[in-house]
Amino acid sequence: MKPESKQCVMRSGVKCEGPDCEGCKDQPQPKADPHMDYWKECVESALEEAGIEATSGQITVMADVVSGGYENYGMAFGYYCIPNPLQVENDRLNHKLSIEKSKVMCPACGGRGRFVEYGPSHTYNSECPKCRGEGKIVP
């Protein structure tokens, strides 16, 4: 008969022996997080304030969970979600409309957008360089 292996305290309530315990060996290892030391320090501080003792393996698991929660916070509360395309289009059009409303008649061409010059044997018709043919300019 196979001897009963020790389980991690996170699973069965039996005290864990750290990363070398049988229960921890079977658990998937946490992803390497460059900020894991920070999360471990936060968890250790919280446990210390609450008067709870934990092994380094348990602290590592808790720090990994806290790190994952932090990574997903924006998605959970909608901070990093894809913007509503209708709202984006509405905002763009409102901005464009406010620019159009602020435009005034071009003083160079009198709002016509074109210059017409008459010569003795020809007529020269050109676009106004100031308003580029629109007849209005942004003040």
N, C-alpha and C positions, 0 to 999 in steps of 0.2 A: 504494500500500500504506500502511496506517495505521501510524504509528510506535508502537512498543511502549511502553505506559505503565508507569511505575514502580509497583511493588507495595509494600505495607506490610511491614515486617520481621516483623510478627506472622504474615503469610501466607506469604512466600516466602524470607525470610532476607536480602533486599536491604534496605540501610539506609533507613529511613523519613525523610522530610523534614518530619515533623510533620503537623498537621491539614490542611495544604494539599497533601499528596502525593496522587497519583492513587489509590493503594490505600486511603487513609483516607477520601477523598471518597465512595467507593462503599460504605463500611461504614455500617450504621445508627448514628446518633448516640446516645450514651448518654442515658438519661432524666435530667432535671434532679433532682439529689439535693441537698437543702439542706446535707447534711453532706459533700459531695464534697471540699471543701478538706481536711477531716480525713482522708479516705481517701487522697487524693493525698499528703498529708504522711506517712502511714503507709507507703505504697508507696515513696516517695522514700527514707525512712529505711531500709527493708528493703533496697532496692537498693544504697544507699550502704554499708551494713554488709557486704553481699555483694561489693562492689567491681564492680557491674554498672552500666554507663551506659545510659540510656534517654532517648528524646526526650519532650517534654511530651505528645505525642499517645499514645505508648505508655503513659506513666504514667496518663493519663486513662482509657485502656481498662482497664488493670489495676485502677485504683481503682474503676471501675464494676463489674468482676467481683467484687472483694472486697466491695463494698457489697451486691451481689445475694446473695452467699454469706451475709453477715451477716443480711440480711432473711429468708432461708429457713432459717436455722439451727434455729429453734424447730420448724418443720414437719419438718425432716429427722430430728430426734431426739425428736420427740413432746412437746415442752414446751407447745405451744399447740394441741394437738389436742382434738377434741370428747371430753368425758368419756364413759365407758361408762355408758349409761342404767341398766343393772342395778346397777352399783356405786353410782351416785348414789341410786337408790331404796333399796338396802340400807343405805347410810349414814344416810339420812333415817329409815328405820324403826328402826335401832339407836339413834339419838338419841332418838326418841320413846319407845322401850322403856325406855331408861335413865331418862327423866323419870318414866315410869309406875312403875318400880321404886322410885324415891326418894320417892314420895308416901306420906304417913301419914294415918291416920284423922283426920277433921275433929273438933276438940274441941267445936265449937259445937253440932253436930247429932248427935254420937256416931256418925258414919259413915253415917247414914240419908240425908242429903242433903235432908231435908225437916223442917219444923217443923209440928207439929199442935197447934193450940190449941182447946180445947173451951170453948164458952161455954154459957150457960143454954139458948139455943134454936138454937145454930148450932155448926158446926165449921169452923175456919179452917185450911186446909192451904196452906203456902207453901214455896217453895224456900229453902234455907239461903243467906244472902247471903255467907257466908265461902267456901264451897266451890262455890257456884253449882249445887247439886243433885248434885254428883258423889260426895259423901261422903268425898272424899280431898283433901288439899292438899299442895302442894310446900312442904317445910319451909324 
